[in-house]
Amino acid sequence: MTHRPLVGWLLLVLAPLMSCEQDPPLPQDYLEQREACAEHDPLRKVLWGDLHVHTSYSFDAISYGNRLDPHDAYRFARGEPVLLPPLDEQGRGTRQVMLDRPLDFVGVTDHGEFLGEVALCSSPGSLPYESQTCQDFRSDSENGAYDFGVLLASAEPQRFVDVCGADGLGCQDAARQRWEAMQAAAEAHYDRSSACQFTAFPAYEYTNTKDISNLHRNVVFATEMVPPMPLTHMEAPTPLALWEGLREACAEAGPGCDVLVLPHNSNLSNGQLFTPDYGVGTTLDEQRRIAELRAEMEPVVEVFQHKGDSECRNGFPGVPDDPHCDFEKLRSPSDPLCGDETGTGGMRLWGCSHRLDFVRNVLGEGLSEGERLGTNPYRLGFIGSTDTHNGTPGLVDSHDFPGHVGVVDDTDDRRLSEGTVTHDGVINNPGGLTAVWSEANDRPSIFGALRRREVFASSGPRIPLRFFGAWDLPADLCGRSERIAEADERGVPMGGVLRDGGSALGPTFFVEADWDPGVAGKPGTLLQQIQVVKVWLDDAGQVREQVLSVAGDPDNGADVDKASCEPMGSGHERLCSVWTDPDPTSTRPALYYARVLENPSCRWSTRQCLHFPSDAMPPRCTDGSVPRTVQQRVWSSPIWVEPSLD
């Protein structure tokens, strides 16, 4: 089902092509039907959103007591209150939550898998409502999230015959109706007026959990032109089948269909999410085709969310330690390493940790594969999201975090616990946000920013971050009023590719960040420093990395009073730098990204531990299993510096 709202003027809105390597615009015969946005900034403005959100349409979320639907999730994102579990006798939530600051855009990404089964098992009067599977799914004594989810660990998952029938058609029909309802919700909340206050994207999650490892991806469509059904792990048992299937399905959906695939939680994948698996016996040309398809479909990666940080990890052989890689890790540093082989069980923190579980290593792998194949399959920008299962996009409040998993973490005690068979309690966090630099708050502009990777990830704070690379930026650019326009004209923004211009000097980067002052009663935290992370291939073809502080003071002595969570020490409201790499690599490819760190602040769990008397705190408050303080942060998408094609 597709929707073509009859509001506003016919307007072709194409995303500007800001990177050196241009991305194709939407087809010329697609016209987005809307009024032109009254506010349109050619230098782009920052917009905040969440592209990983689950409601009661997801098999696990409804099992945790969530009764909010996609409409509720979009209303919440726009600033309206909602009610969370536990439920009262009438089946209504009993805990009210509301965003301090509404979001600009959202994609609700309910699991494509089991959409039909969930609808049938939760609809009294449906033919399979009294089936044993449906009764077990609804039972408080069973774990519907586990019973359904465990099927997705199979390489070829099967449906429940007593729910779907032997041919599966009953569930397919119900799933189609749910998919149409998800599209209708996105359309209803997409502001097509000139105010352009909110953008909603049709989206879903592809939930491949082969070997109990995370191969999950969120699938986001550019327009209301979408395939008639989500392509799921049931129909596409491998990522390659997903990419090829989506390309075909979009072509069949008609002009205007465009799609992005957003991988997430590589930290739980045992190396399987990003292993460059081209199949057995493929030729170099076939490997190149697959790499090109992957790069086309997956231009960005979710580097941070509710289930931890996927940027980097210490302890891998040959990789220098980075103290800030210890941030929000789910797995113990003593866990075994996979070596060259992938592992299993990562969704439950089992098995081994693989170097390709962490995006910084994946980026390095991309440089190597790019030289071998002539195309880089891992040219990835960075986004963050919540992965909320409460239907509460953008709820990243560390001051009073209410949980993301229904009745699993609906109290302080449960949030501060070891967790359950499906979720991990105190080691989880409130999640992150996606930020885009967009000309306007509409689908074409935001989707274009994602496609060209002019996006960045936040662990929660709304810190505006700019990052440009060029060969000739003036040293005093930070003090100039037209600095963004000048950097934009002379270079490429985050996500871009800077070709070697033959300069005797290394590439120069402009980076600027402003603190998030917070809201009334919940003040923000001053900035400590800006770092630039460099990854490159040395003359021997080995991947190297280096972290350099380019603004602020890493030794400013800032801290936080753990008994009151009051900040101590100095910091910065704004940081800016023009930095030239003193040791460039002109003959081999390299990449650079910016990481902005706040001063230390209390972790969400520390704040909630303080709700208890000192002699009655839950064990996890005092056993050292999680740090008491954190340094929240934002990460820019990389800028790639590559030898000239001449």
VODREN-643707 format. One record per residue (C-alpha): residue number from 0; residue in three letters; x, y, z. Coordinates in pm, whole numbers. Layout:
# residues N
n,res,X,Y,Z
NUM,ALA,X,Y,Z;
...
//
This chain:
# residues 646
n,res,X,Y,Z
0,MET,0,0,0;
1,THR,124,349,-80;
2,HIS,-5,694,7;
3,ARG,0,1013,-197;
4,PRO,-146,1288,27;
5,LEU,-328,1558,-169;
6,VAL,-196,1856,27;
7,GLY,16,2147,-78;
8,TRP,191,2222,-401;
9,LEU,375,1982,-626;
10,LEU,740,2033,-548;
11,LEU,1050,1844,-652;
12,VAL,1285,1848,-352;
13,LEU,1625,1705,-420;
14,ALA,1900,1664,-161;
15,PRO,2202,1882,-238;
16,LEU,2510,1683,-327;
17,MET,2768,1807,-80;
18,SER,3029,1532,-91;
19,CYS,3294,1499,-356;
20,GLU,3145,1169,-467;
21,GLN,2791,1251,-572;
22,ASP,2499,1032,-475;
23,PRO,2208,987,-716;
24,PRO,1902,1202,-642;
25,LEU,1550,1064,-635;
26,PRO,1410,988,-983;
27,GLN,1322,1301,-1176;
28,ASP,958,1193,-1221;
29,TYR,898,1168,-847;
30,LEU,725,1474,-705;
31,GLU,690,1512,-330;
32,GLN,346,1660,-266;
33,ARG,392,1924,0;
34,GLU,436,2293,64;
35,ALA,788,2429,47;
36,CYS,948,2465,389;
37,ALA,943,2825,508;
38,GLU,1284,2769,668;
39,HIS,1550,2646,426;
40,ASP,1921,2682,506;
41,PRO,2170,2608,225;
42,LEU,2444,2571,489;
43,ARG,2227,2316,669;
44,LYS,2090,2320,1024;
45,VAL,2116,2047,1285;
46,LEU,1810,1827,1336;
47,TRP,1773,1563,1609;
48,GLY,1598,1231,1568;
49,ASP,1570,862,1645;
50,LEU,1566,590,1378;
51,HIS,1534,285,1604;
52,VAL,1201,265,1787;
53,HIS,973,-27,1883;
54,THR,605,-20,1976;
55,SER,343,-284,2061;
56,TYR,361,-398,1698;
57,SER,696,-565,1783;
58,PHE,683,-919,1922;
59,ASP,917,-839,2210;
60,ALA,782,-495,2305;
61,ILE,423,-613,2347;
62,SER,551,-907,2551;
63,TYR,710,-656,2791;
64,GLY,371,-487,2845;
65,ASN,402,-204,2591;
66,ARG,61,-108,2454;
67,LEU,163,205,2261;
68,ASP,127,194,1883;
69,PRO,320,385,1613;
70,HIS,83,682,1639;
71,ASP,163,706,2011;
72,ALA,537,691,1940;
73,TYR,516,978,1691;
74,ARG,301,1182,1931;
75,PHE,557,1127,2205;
76,ALA,839,1237,1971;
77,ARG,645,1557,1902;
78,GLY,620,1640,2273;
79,GLU,302,1470,2398;
80,PRO,296,1254,2715;
81,VAL,240,877,2704;
82,LEU,178,609,2968;
83,LEU,422,321,3021;
84,PRO,377,-18,3192;
85,PRO,294,-162,3438;
86,LEU,-67,-169,3321;
87,ASP,-375,-109,3531;
88,GLU,-687,-329,3531;
89,GLN,-809,-157,3214;
90,GLY,-481,-231,3034;
91,ARG,-355,128,3046;
92,GLY,-6,234,3143;
93,THR,52,381,3488;
94,ARG,376,581,3444;
95,GLN,359,908,3252;
96,VAL,666,1021,3059;
97,MET,725,1315,2828;
98,LEU,1021,1453,2635;
99,ASP,1186,1769,2767;
100,ARG,1258,1866,2407;
101,PRO,1065,1725,2110;
102,LEU,1248,1557,1823;
103,ASP,1264,1676,1464;
104,PHE,1235,1338,1291;
105,VAL,1166,971,1371;
106,GLY,1139,637,1198;
107,VAL,939,377,1393;
108,THR,1115,48,1322;
109,ASP,898,-232,1452;
110,HIS,1030,-580,1379;
111,GLY,923,-692,1033;
112,GLU,942,-1048,1160;
113,PHE,619,-1169,1328;
114,LEU,417,-857,1246;
115,GLY,126,-1081,1147;
116,GLU,165,-1324,1435;
117,VAL,160,-1044,1691;
118,ALA,-152,-891,1534;
119,LEU,-336,-1225,1531;
120,CYS,-230,-1333,1880;
121,SER,-333,-999,2032;
122,SER,-670,-965,1854;
123,PRO,-957,-1146,2030;
124,GLY,-1173,-1318,1774;
125,SER,-895,-1386,1525;
126,LEU,-889,-1742,1397;
127,PRO,-567,-1845,1579;
128,TYR,-628,-1636,1894;
129,GLU,-686,-1947,2108;
130,SER,-401,-2148,1954;
131,GLN,-144,-2282,2197;
132,THR,126,-2053,2056;
133,CYS,-91,-1745,2101;
134,GLN,-194,-1846,2451;
135,ASP,169,-1896,2549;
136,PHE,263,-1564,2389;
137,ARG,5,-1379,2601;
138,SER,74,-1571,2921;
139,ASP,243,-1392,3211;
140,SER,412,-1720,3303;
141,GLU,577,-1755,2962;
142,ASN,832,-1532,2786;
143,GLY,682,-1447,2449;
144,ALA,976,-1229,2353;
145,TYR,1214,-1521,2400;
146,ASP,990,-1787,2244;
147,PHE,943,-1583,1927;
148,GLY,1291,-1433,1919;
149,VAL,1477,-1762,1953;
150,LEU,1336,-1873,1616;
151,LEU,1529,-1592,1450;
152,ALA,1858,-1757,1553;
153,SER,1801,-2011,1277;
154,ALA,1958,-1956,937;
155,GLU,1615,-2032,786;
156,PRO,1349,-1946,1047;
157,GLN,1003,-2101,1020;
158,ARG,662,-1965,1117;
159,PHE,422,-2112,1376;
160,VAL,189,-2344,1186;
161,ASP,-93,-2320,1445;
162,VAL,-94,-1942,1399;
163,CYS,-12,-1894,1032;
164,GLY,-137,-2215,875;
165,ALA,73,-2459,678;
166,ASP,113,-2214,390;
167,GLY,180,-1910,614;
168,LEU,-74,-1699,425;
169,GLY,-276,-1607,734;
170,CYS,23,-1431,889;
171,GLN,122,-1269,562;
172,ASP,-221,-1107,528;
173,ALA,-212,-982,887;
174,ALA,143,-854,841;
175,ARG,40,-662,530;
176,GLN,-233,-486,727;
177,ARG,13,-395,1003;
178,TRP,265,-263,748;
179,GLU,-6,-47,595;
180,ALA,-92,83,943;
181,MET,277,166,1003;
182,GLN,288,360,676;
183,ALA,-37,539,760;
184,ALA,103,648,1098;
185,ALA,417,788,934;
186,GLU,205,975,681;
187,ALA,-31,1112,946;
188,HIS,254,1265,1145;
189,TYR,470,1392,858;
190,ASP,425,1768,853;
191,ARG,379,1857,486;
192,SER,291,2218,565;
193,SER,536,2505,523;
194,ALA,607,2492,899;
195,CYS,801,2165,849;
196,GLN,798,2090,1221;
197,PHE,828,1709,1210;
198,THR,934,1437,968;
199,ALA,827,1073,994;
200,PHE,979,798,780;
201,PRO,824,464,682;
202,ALA,1060,206,834;
203,TYR,1097,-135,997;
204,GLU,1364,-359,1148;
205,TYR,1517,-665,977;
206,THR,1594,-900,1267;
207,ASN,1847,-1161,1155;
208,THR,1982,-1325,1472;
209,LYS,2162,-1619,1311;
210,ASP,2369,-1816,1566;
211,ILE,2231,-1585,1840;
212,SER,2458,-1316,1693;
213,ASN,2332,-971,1600;
214,LEU,2293,-915,1226;
215,HIS,2006,-668,1272;
216,ARG,1940,-374,1044;
217,ASN,1682,-97,1033;
218,VAL,1531,-31,691;
219,VAL,1427,330,622;
220,PHE,1243,449,310;
221,ALA,1282,797,160;
222,THR,920,854,60;
223,GLU,568,712,82;
224,MET,655,490,-217;
225,VAL,744,161,-47;
226,PRO,720,-212,-123;
227,PRO,389,-382,-36;
228,MET,553,-590,238;
229,PRO,865,-565,456;
230,LEU,1145,-796,344;
231,THR,1236,-991,659;
232,HIS,1471,-1262,778;
233,MET,1201,-1512,674;
234,GLU,1229,-1414,306;
235,ALA,1589,-1286,303;
236,PRO,1799,-1517,520;
237,THR,2126,-1329,454;
238,PRO,2220,-960,441;
239,LEU,2310,-997,72;
240,ALA,1960,-1133,5;
241,LEU,1820,-832,192;
242,TRP,2018,-578,-14;
243,GLU,1935,-745,-344;
244,GLY,1572,-794,-246;
245,LEU,1527,-433,-137;
246,ARG,1681,-305,-459;
247,GLU,1436,-516,-659;
248,ALA,1138,-433,-435;
249,CYS,1207,-60,-455;
250,ALA,1231,-73,-832;
251,GLU,892,-245,-841;
252,ALA,739,3,-594;
253,GLY,764,280,-849;
254,PRO,938,616,-896;
255,GLY,1046,773,-569;
256,CYS,1121,454,-380;
257,ASP,1465,479,-222;
258,VAL,1590,290,79;
259,LEU,1873,286,331;
260,VAL,1975,-6,553;
261,LEU,2114,91,894;
262,PRO,2319,-181,1069;
263,HIS,2327,-162,1447;
264,ASN,2476,-326,1755;
265,SER,2786,-467,1593;
266,ASN,2908,-493,1955;
267,LEU,2681,-800,1989;
268,SER,2762,-965,1656;
269,ASN,3069,-1186,1725;
270,GLY,3210,-1034,1404;
271,GLN,2919,-1151,1188;
272,LEU,2758,-813,1114;
273,PHE,3060,-672,930;
274,THR,3264,-972,820;
275,PRO,3333,-925,445;
276,ASP,3170,-1254,345;
277,TYR,3148,-1276,-33;
278,GLY,3056,-1643,-46;
279,VAL,3258,-1939,-168;
280,GLY,3430,-1921,-503;
281,THR,3327,-1568,-599;
282,THR,3548,-1390,-848;
283,LEU,3711,-1056,-778;
284,ASP,3453,-887,-1002;
285,GLU,3169,-1050,-809;
286,GLN,3322,-946,-478;
287,ARG,3349,-593,-609;
288,ARG,2982,-597,-709;
289,ILE,2879,-711,-361;
290,ALA,3101,-449,-199;
291,GLU,2947,-176,-416;
292,LEU,2596,-296,-329;
293,ARG,2678,-296,41;
294,ALA,2821,56,23;
295,GLU,2513,177,-164;
296,MET,2269,21,80;
297,GLU,2454,86,408;
298,PRO,2612,436,411;
299,VAL,2571,483,789;
300,VAL,2594,268,1102;
301,GLU,2434,305,1444;
302,VAL,2741,340,1664;
303,PHE,2562,396,1996;
304,GLN,2232,295,2155;
305,HIS,2055,149,2459;
306,LYS,2264,-169,2433;
307,GLY,2599,3,2442;
308,ASP,2879,160,2242;
309,SER,3012,9,1919;
310,GLU,3282,264,1836;
311,CYS,3591,88,1970;
312,ARG,3726,-152,2231;
313,ASN,4066,-197,2391;
314,GLY,4254,-524,2405;
315,PHE,4277,-635,2043;
316,PRO,4630,-728,1930;
317,GLY,4813,-452,1748;
318,VAL,4556,-185,1841;
319,PRO,4676,92,2076;
320,ASP,4472,146,2392;
321,ASP,4235,441,2395;
322,PRO,4105,516,2748;
323,HIS,3783,657,2608;
324,CYS,3702,325,2439;
325,ASP,3587,193,2779;
326,PHE,3266,396,2748;
327,GLU,2936,205,2798;
328,LYS,3063,-143,2721;
329,LEU,2833,-441,2771;
330,ARG,3096,-712,2752;
331,SER,3374,-768,3001;
332,PRO,3727,-677,2888;
333,SER,3825,-1030,2995;
334,ASP,3595,-1196,2741;
335,PRO,3779,-1419,2492;
336,LEU,3875,-1277,2155;
337,CYS,3757,-1443,1835;
338,GLY,4076,-1407,1636;
339,ASP,4020,-1443,1262;
340,GLU,3704,-1655,1292;
341,THR,3358,-1525,1378;
342,GLY,3176,-1646,1688;
343,THR,2824,-1708,1816;
344,GLY,2599,-1604,2102;
345,GLY,2675,-1231,2112;
346,MET,2312,-1128,2159;
347,ARG,2331,-1278,2508;
348,LEU,2693,-1168,2564;
349,TRP,2813,-1523,2499;
350,GLY,3104,-1638,2287;
351,CYS,3395,-1424,2176;
352,SER,3450,-1059,2091;
353,HIS,3567,-992,1736;
354,ARG,3764,-690,1620;
355,LEU,3489,-622,1362;
356,ASP,3238,-586,1645;
357,PHE,3368,-228,1667;
358,VAL,3324,31,1396;
359,ARG,3669,188,1416;
360,ASN,3816,-148,1316;
361,VAL,3550,-188,1047;
362,LEU,3653,146,898;
363,GLY,4012,24,883;
364,GLU,3895,-297,716;
365,GLY,3721,-78,461;
366,LEU,4046,95,373;
367,SER,4210,-244,311;
368,GLU,3918,-379,111;
369,GLY,3904,-56,-87;
370,GLU,4261,-101,-204;
371,ARG,4204,-469,-286;
372,LEU,3872,-427,-469;
373,GLY,3877,-68,-589;
374,THR,3564,8,-383;
375,ASN,3526,55,-8;
376,PRO,3232,-147,132;
377,TYR,3260,21,474;
378,ARG,3248,392,405;
379,LEU,3021,442,705;
380,GLY,2880,754,865;
381,PHE,2777,752,1233;
382,ILE,2432,774,1390;
383,GLY,2292,699,1736;
384,SER,1946,588,1849;
385,THR,1762,453,2151;
386,ASP,1630,111,2040;
387,THR,1351,183,2286;
388,HIS,1093,-93,2328;
389,ASN,859,146,2510;
390,GLY,754,348,2206;
391,THR,945,648,2346;
392,PRO,1186,778,2079;
393,GLY,1453,1017,2201;
394,LEU,1402,943,2573;
395,VAL,1772,966,2663;
396,ASP,1733,1142,2997;
397,SER,2017,1040,3231;
398,HIS,1875,1248,3516;
399,ASP,1565,1030,3560;
400,PHE,1581,739,3316;
401,PRO,1253,537,3324;
402,GLY,1382,238,3125;
403,HIS,1324,119,2769;
404,VAL,1186,-233,2818;
405,GLY,838,-218,2968;
406,VAL,796,-416,3291;
407,VAL,1147,-559,3257;
408,ASP,1296,-229,3381;
409,ASP,1002,-29,3514;
410,THR,1147,31,3864;
411,ASP,1479,146,4007;
412,ASP,1540,-203,4144;
413,ARG,1487,-369,3807;
414,ARG,1692,-113,3616;
415,LEU,1978,-160,3863;
416,SER,1964,-540,3849;
417,GLU,2154,-802,3652;
418,GLY,1868,-817,3403;
419,THR,1673,-1103,3249;
420,VAL,1713,-1367,2981;
421,THR,1650,-1101,2714;
422,HIS,1786,-776,2866;
423,ASP,2085,-675,3073;
424,GLY,1976,-436,3347;
425,VAL,2228,-193,3486;
426,ILE,2484,-228,3207;
427,ASN,2234,-81,2960;
428,ASN,2193,294,2921;
429,PRO,1932,547,2804;
430,GLY,2057,534,2443;
431,GLY,2153,796,2187;
432,LEU,2032,1027,1912;
433,THR,2086,1077,1541;
434,ALA,2183,1427,1429;
435,VAL,2173,1538,1065;
436,TRP,2288,1854,892;
437,SER,1990,1922,671;
438,GLU,1868,2212,454;
439,ALA,1512,2168,584;
440,ASN,1305,1941,804;
441,ASP,1155,1729,530;
442,ARG,1208,1378,399;
443,PRO,1423,1457,94;
444,SER,1663,1680,290;
445,ILE,1705,1446,588;
446,PHE,1728,1134,372;
447,GLY,1984,1315,155;
448,ALA,2194,1395,463;
449,LEU,2188,1028,563;
450,ARG,2278,919,210;
451,ARG,2578,1153,191;
452,ARG,2672,1078,556;
453,GLU,2652,1439,677;
454,VAL,2531,1303,1009;
455,PHE,2668,1243,1357;
456,ALA,2591,1031,1662;
457,SER,2523,1141,2018;
458,SER,2522,938,2338;
459,GLY,2242,1167,2456;
460,PRO,2342,1536,2475;
461,ARG,2240,1769,2194;
462,ILE,2587,1903,2111;
463,PRO,2598,2064,1764;
464,LEU,2916,1938,1593;
465,ARG,3065,2061,1265;
466,PHE,3356,1888,1092;
467,PHE,3507,1988,754;
468,GLY,3822,1877,573;
469,ALA,4017,2071,308;
470,TRP,4367,2150,184;
471,ASP,4370,2525,243;
472,LEU,4166,2634,546;
473,PRO,4289,2956,712;
474,ALA,4433,2918,1062;
475,ASP,4203,3188,1206;
476,LEU,3882,3037,1070;
477,CYS,3736,2973,1418;
478,GLY,3711,3347,1477;
479,ARG,3540,3435,1150;
480,SER,3167,3506,1137;
481,GLU,3131,3329,799;
482,ARG,3340,3028,905;
483,ILE,3083,2762,809;
484,ALA,3027,2908,463;
485,GLU,3401,2932,406;
486,ALA,3472,2578,528;
487,ASP,3185,2450,316;
488,GLU,3314,2626,5;
489,ARG,3677,2523,47;
490,GLY,3631,2163,160;
491,VAL,3399,1873,230;
492,PRO,3178,1817,536;
493,MET,3167,1509,757;
494,GLY,3090,1205,547;
495,GLY,3273,1340,243;
496,VAL,3575,1220,47;
497,LEU,3873,1453,10;
498,ARG,4096,1369,-284;
499,ASP,4468,1437,-253;
500,GLY,4521,1776,-409;
501,GLY,4898,1750,-429;
502,SER,4955,1979,-132;
503,ALA,5290,1955,44;
504,LEU,5100,1989,371;
505,GLY,4862,1738,519;
506,PRO,4484,1778,515;
507,THR,4342,2049,740;
508,PHE,4027,2006,944;
509,PHE,3786,2257,1091;
510,VAL,3595,2125,1392;
511,GLU,3354,2315,1616;
512,ALA,3119,2211,1897;
513,ASP,2888,2393,2139;
514,TRP,2780,2250,2471;
515,ASP,2425,2136,2541;
516,PRO,2302,2365,2822;
517,GLY,2021,2124,2906;
518,VAL,1676,2231,3027;
519,ALA,1532,2380,3345;
520,GLY,1610,2153,3638;
521,LYS,1838,1933,3428;
522,PRO,2148,2136,3343;
523,GLY,2393,2023,3079;
524,THR,2763,1950,3119;
525,LEU,3048,2165,2991;
526,LEU,3277,2034,2717;
527,GLN,3623,1902,2802;
528,GLN,3792,1840,2467;
529,ILE,3767,1764,2098;
530,GLN,3967,1472,1964;
531,VAL,4042,1369,1608;
532,VAL,4066,995,1547;
533,LYS,4286,903,1251;
534,VAL,4282,561,1082;
535,TRP,4513,489,790;
536,LEU,4708,230,593;
537,ASP,5083,244,640;
538,ASP,5338,174,366;
539,ALA,5315,-198,440;
540,GLY,4937,-193,403;
541,GLN,4874,-238,778;
542,VAL,4588,-52,946;
543,ARG,4704,207,1199;
544,GLU,4512,440,1427;
545,GLN,4585,742,1643;
546,VAL,4379,967,1871;
547,LEU,4482,1332,1902;
548,SER,4338,1608,2121;
549,VAL,4292,1921,1907;
550,ALA,4088,2155,2132;
551,GLY,4016,2193,2502;
552,ASP,4213,2030,2783;
553,PRO,4205,1655,2855;
554,ASP,4376,1727,3188;
555,ASN,4142,2000,3309;
556,GLY,4080,1815,3636;
557,ALA,3703,1829,3599;
558,ASP,3507,1577,3805;
559,VAL,3170,1525,3968;
560,ASP,3064,1483,4332;
561,LYS,2936,1125,4342;
562,ALA,2721,1196,4649;
563,SER,2530,1483,4489;
564,CYS,2614,1461,4117;
565,GLU,2720,1826,4124;
566,PRO,2992,1906,3867;
567,MET,3335,2025,3979;
568,GLY,3602,2206,3778;
569,SER,3617,2411,3463;
570,GLY,3508,2335,3108;
571,HIS,3401,2501,2784;
572,GLU,3074,2617,2634;
573,ARG,3236,2621,2289;
574,LEU,3539,2454,2139;
575,CYS,3682,2513,1795;
576,SER,4002,2417,1615;
577,VAL,4171,2431,1277;
578,TRP,4408,2136,1280;
579,THR,4650,2015,1013;
580,ASP,4776,1659,1024;
581,PRO,5153,1691,1082;
582,ASP,5217,1338,954;
583,PRO,4996,1286,646;
584,THR,4981,971,435;
585,SER,4973,1101,80;
586,THR,5008,769,-105;
587,ARG,4769,551,99;
588,PRO,4409,614,204;
589,ALA,4321,750,548;
590,LEU,4013,870,736;
591,TYR,3951,1111,1021;
592,TYR,3657,1165,1252;
593,ALA,3593,1397,1546;
594,ARG,3494,1290,1895;
595,VAL,3375,1556,2142;
596,LEU,3383,1471,2513;
597,GLU,3193,1640,2790;
598,ASN,3337,1674,3140;
599,PRO,3258,1377,3367;
600,SER,2898,1352,3488;
601,CYS,2705,1101,3695;
602,ARG,2598,790,3506;
603,TRP,2220,737,3507;
604,SER,2265,442,3743;
605,THR,2454,653,3997;
606,ARG,2166,898,4010;
607,GLN,1918,618,4069;
608,CYS,2137,449,4331;
609,LEU,2113,774,4527;
610,HIS,1736,714,4557;
611,PHE,1818,443,4815;
612,PRO,1955,477,5169;
613,SER,2329,403,5173;
614,ASP,2272,77,5364;
615,ALA,1997,-46,5131;
616,MET,2140,11,4784;
617,PRO,2103,-270,4528;
618,PRO,2426,-475,4497;
619,ARG,2505,-336,4152;
620,CYS,2534,12,4303;
621,THR,2846,-81,4496;
622,ASP,3004,-387,4331;
623,GLY,3195,-191,4064;
624,SER,3016,-361,3775;
625,VAL,2950,-23,3611;
626,PRO,3136,308,3644;
627,ARG,2983,576,3862;
628,THR,3067,852,3614;
629,VAL,3073,879,3235;
630,GLN,3185,1129,2975;
631,GLN,2897,1174,2734;
632,ARG,2999,1248,2377;
633,VAL,2922,1301,2012;
634,TRP,3102,1143,1714;
635,SER,3118,1294,1367;
636,SER,3100,1083,1056;
637,PRO,3448,1035,908;
638,ILE,3609,1227,625;
639,TRP,3806,1001,393;
640,VAL,4131,1129,241;
641,GLU,4231,929,-63;
642,PRO,4504,951,-328;
643,SER,4409,1135,-643;
644,LEU,4246,926,-915;
645,ASP,4473,1087,-1178;
//
